[in-house]
Amino acid sequence: MTDDLLGRHRGVLPDWLALYYEEPLEITHGEGRHVWDAQGNKYLDFFGGILTTMTAHALPEITKAVSEQSARIIHSSTLYLNRPMVELAERVAQLSGIPDARVFFTTSGTEANDTALLLATTYRRSNTVLAMRNSYHGRSFSSVGITGNSGWSPTSLSPLQTLYVHGGVRTRGPYADLSDAEFIAACVEDLKDMLGHTRPPAALIAEPIQGVGGFTSPPDGLYAAFREVLNERGILWIADEVQTGWGRTGEHFWGWQAHGRNGPPDLMTFAKGIGNGMSIGGVVARSEIMNCLDSNSISTFGGTQITMAAGLANLNYLVEHDLQGNARRVGGLLIERLRAAAAQVPAVREVRGRGLMIGIEVTRPGTDEADPQAAAAVLEAAREGGLLIGKGGGHNTSCLRVAPPLSLNVAEAEEGAAILENALRSIR
């Protein structure tokens, strides 16, 4: 990125619109798992536009579908029948596991979560929502109001009453020293106690793996145990699959399936990876929940033909090439490689995650105290080595986030791990 472009950026865009790196870069093009900046430098991309480039950069199958659709019609709104939207909705409904599912497309995960909150609170006639500590659900007024991460909550004002529940972070908090079974039991008892002191909430919204929160997660089965408590009281479960969906975790197509003992969620939100860079989000819900609104509603840009064509081509490629299986296999190799490297770095508290969704938490050596400066230094060092990664975490952004496109191969995983190992070793 030139100084002129950076100056122009600062001259017209908000101060709170964050940029990575001390010298921000302009990405001009990409191919496969690599991108190039305006100076011609090549990088291995281990962040994919915040988990959005799910399959690959410049995937021919997607560019062809977008080109062909744009030559016909790009947009008409939901006021007209839309064949690509119906076709993608049919696929998503079937894959969701939700019975008698209906699908509403939006332009982002934020808007998807907004819609899910509207549906749940209308259906239940309650504006109380349960959310997880350390969570992130978007940047709109209502989704900020249920975000349990202070770094992403610019206001305490909200149209909702939000109650925050234990359980999203396994290795921190009052239950961290318990076994998995004891951890789940303690969180369930805490949930029951909370529900005994409030009017019945509309829903619990939860990310199966917390994305912005630093790829943290509870033990498998926590949300199944929560579901038993919720079902007794008619409280809905919204699974926020914006970052965990489409096979990224390797073991499952959806993150909720690690907690699926009591069936699928009542509502599920998705976005990011399904568009492979195109603006697609959405909500899946049982028909009686989706159809509970009694006033008119449309979407001008949700489900537009060109994004639906991209989503269909992307989903077809994902399934036909078993990218979920690839995420499991290559992701398993990558996380073990990173754990071995991190074992030699005292500043790394934990390497966690599953599939191609891996977090590396950086703290001051020998403590649980976050070290955001060290995390930022690793981010810079990785870039210098030719690797792009992300940051996150609920403790002052001290977690490095690794989430490459799901087509990552073994050689690229080894290359990225070697660069990241060198970057971690540079911590002073």
Disulfide bonds with the S-S distance in Angstrom:
none
